[in-house]
Amino acid sequence: NYILLHQTATRSLDGACNASPYGDTGVPSPFQGVCVPIMAVNGYPDYVVNEYVQLSTLTPCGATTSVVAYVKDPSNTLIGVDNTVGLWLFNTFVRPYGDPLGRDRYSRNWFFQTDNAGSAACFRFTAVVMGELQTP
């Protein structure tokens, strides 16, 4: 029983995070840095409702002195998630692991803007996966 988070094969370092193939529309220009698609896989035999990943810490390291996550998803006090550091809603209804149509996994692009080159960027974060399990 788990939610697995993993980076898919592609990423952009210092590319425009508001343009294809790594970015999303709506990301403000000139937001550049590290643009990474992250997939969340529901490993539970139950449905997950409102599957969020919330960053609780985001800290620069090495030559990087500043890092900011771009977040489009709003805080949700009803569910108890906050977008102050970083927040991504993966889906409001995720099927149990092994769904034949792949609805047990969803991808979101994560965007981090740093004050130095993306390939040299160094930062650490702590993430918490939140959601509500519901038996099918």
Disulfide bonds with the S-S distance in Angstrom:
Cys17-Cys35 1.87
Cys61-Cys122 1.79
